[in-house]
Amino acid sequence: MSQAIESIQSTQNTPSAPEILLYPRIRKSPFFYASRRHGVRKYSVYNHHYHPRLYTDPVDEYWALVQGVTLWDVGVERQIEISGPDAFAFTQRLVPRDMRHCQVGQCKYVFVTAPDGGILNDPVLLRIEENRFWLSLADSDILLWCRGLAVNAGLDVTLQEVDVAPVQVQGPKAKAVMVDLFGEAVLGMPYYHLMEAELDGMSVVISRTGYSGEIGYEIYLREASRFGEALWQRVFEAGRPHGMQVIGPCHIRRIEGGILAFGCDIWYDTNPFEVGMGYDWMVDLRGDDDFIGRAALERIKAEGVTRKLVGVEIDGPSVGYFTDGSMIDVFPVFDADGERIGKVTSATRSPRQERNIGYAMVPVEYAELGTALRIEANTGLQEARVVEKPFHDPSKEIPKG
């Protein structure tokens, strides 16, 4: 091959450890080399980047998150900046939430919807300035979509991927670490708000957000390609006295907390109403502002959906922990008569609740609480039932605390 290939050995350093080939066409986050020194065991590819997913084992990382404080390399969450005189108007057209309710210094969880109402991405949107927004992306090439929309929009807007990358500090001791880094001012920042700060000459944006369902912050580093190593070391050293552990994204905890994963629970062919997020909150149909997918979503709301994403409890032995390779493919869902009716989109064994939980997309007639199902998991055919979700802290009092 004409491209140079960097070859590194897995940090387990055992004879059977796999070799990882690092191709230039798959990018590395600004924290790549700093984060892998903590013993990465598994990578995935996310937004064309190598993404560390597991360091120790899923259960160990789960308890580290819910009992202490953890550091995550999420530099793969690329930041698409929308700026220029018409940045607000473009953003209002891009997403179905009403951006008039997003003030400078606030963040919003948003969907980017297609003309048919499908979900193209579910980023966190940060309003940095009056006409400057960042989209902190899930895994997709949404910059190309934005540029396509801008071609004929007739708006004065600039779209670009900026040199900004985040790390996450998550867990009940996160506040203590952040105070040590940035002072008491961080304690006054409400949930889903942001603030500008400086750390050892590095310019950052801090948000009260995260992918864990726990108390959490994201630190967005400007000039990340220059300062990535320095920020990582500074944050980890501040966390060391608090027992900070480096982990991958904790899918056990996000499933417990009702947090959806793009590419698993939502996709291009999934609309907000099917996942229970279409009513006034994530899709605002009350005003006159048009946005991509509005007509389709108005029709879907009027007609109703034919399928829903439901919570499921799965009997029997453990279905695994999502990042341990047990859920290689979707689990088919069958009704009591053995007819295949849907699929499990995410599933895990909850160590705290000592049960198998997950989400399944099923026809609406099977969405009632208590409906009996059968799921073909990795351990065989197992009995299941539809249950309430989220499975833990449904009002999100923990991350708001």
LINZI-V580291 format. One record per backbone hydrogen bond with DSSP energy under -1.0 kcal/mol. NH is the residue of the N-H (numbers start at 0). CO is the residue of the C=O. If there is no record, write none. Layout:
nh = {NH | NH}
co = {CO | CO}
This chain:
nh = {5 | 7 | 9 | 12 | 16 | 19 | 21 | 25 | 26 | 31 | 34 | 35 | 37 | 38 | 40 | 41 | 43 | 45 | 48 | 49 | 50 | 52 | 53 | 60 | 61 | 62 | 63 | 64 | 65 | 66 | 67 | 69 | 70 | 71 | 73 | 76 | 77 | 79 | 80 | 81 | 82 | 85 | 86 | 89 | 90 | 91 | 92 | 93 | 94 | 100 | 101 | 104 | 105 | 106 | 107 | 109 | 111 | 113 | 116 | 118 | 118 | 119 | 123 | 124 | 125 | 126 | 127 | 127 | 128 | 131 | 132 | 133 | 134 | 135 | 136 | 139 | 141 | 144 | 145 | 146 | 147 | 148 | 149 | 150 | 156 | 157 | 159 | 161 | 163 | 164 | 166 | 167 | 168 | 169 | 170 | 172 | 173 | 176 | 177 | 178 | 179 | 180 | 181 | 182 | 185 | 186 | 187 | 188 | 191 | 192 | 193 | 194 | 196 | 198 | 201 | 203 | 204 | 205 | 206 | 207 | 208 | 216 | 217 | 218 | 219 | 220 | 221 | 223 | 225 | 226 | 227 | 230 | 231 | 232 | 233 | 234 | 235 | 236 | 237 | 238 | 239 | 241 | 242 | 243 | 244 | 246 | 250 | 253 | 254 | 255 | 256 | 257 | 258 | 262 | 263 | 264 | 265 | 269 | 275 | 276 | 279 | 279 | 280 | 283 | 291 | 293 | 296 | 297 | 298 | 299 | 300 | 301 | 302 | 303 | 307 | 308 | 309 | 311 | 312 | 313 | 314 | 322 | 332 | 333 | 334 | 337 | 340 | 341 | 342 | 343 | 344 | 345 | 347 | 348 | 349 | 353 | 356 | 357 | 358 | 359 | 360 | 361 | 363 | 365 | 366 | 369 | 370 | 372 | 373 | 374 | 375 | 376 | 376 | 379 | 381 | 383 | 384 | 385 | 386 | 390 | 391 | 395 | 399 | 400}
co = {21 | 19 | 17 | 9 | 13 | 7 | 5 | 22 | 47 | 28 | 30 | 31 | 34 | 35 | 53 | 53 | 50 | 48 | 45 | 26 | 43 | 41 | 41 | 56 | 57 | 58 | 59 | 60 | 61 | 62 | 63 | 169 | 244 | 167 | 71 | 73 | 75 | 134 | 159 | 132 | 157 | 155 | 83 | 85 | 86 | 87 | 88 | 89 | 90 | 97 | 98 | 126 | 102 | 191 | 124 | 122 | 120 | 117 | 113 | 266 | 269 | 111 | 135 | 107 | 133 | 105 | 125 | 131 | 131 | 128 | 81 | 125 | 79 | 123 | 77 | 137 | 139 | 140 | 141 | 142 | 143 | 144 | 145 | 146 | 154 | 82 | 80 | 78 | 161 | 220 | 218 | 71 | 216 | 69 | 214 | 67 | 170 | 172 | 173 | 174 | 175 | 176 | 177 | 178 | 182 | 183 | 184 | 185 | 207 | 189 | 104 | 205 | 203 | 201 | 198 | 196 | 219 | 194 | 217 | 192 | 206 | 168 | 206 | 166 | 204 | 164 | 202 | 162 | 222 | 222 | 223 | 226 | 227 | 228 | 229 | 230 | 231 | 232 | 233 | 234 | 235 | 238 | 239 | 238 | 68 | 70 | 248 | 249 | 250 | 251 | 252 | 254 | 253 | 265 | 260 | 260 | 260 | 266 | 272 | 271 | 277 | 282 | 278 | 95 | 92 | 290 | 292 | 293 | 294 | 295 | 296 | 297 | 298 | 299 | 361 | 273 | 359 | 357 | 384 | 355 | 382 | 320 | 341 | 373 | 338 | 334 | 332 | 332 | 360 | 330 | 358 | 358 | 356 | 319 | 354 | 349 | 347 | 311 | 345 | 309 | 342 | 307 | 305 | 362 | 363 | 385 | 367 | 383 | 333 | 381 | 331 | 374 | 379 | 376 | 374 | 372 | 312 | 370 | 310 | 255 | 255 | 392 | 395 | 397}
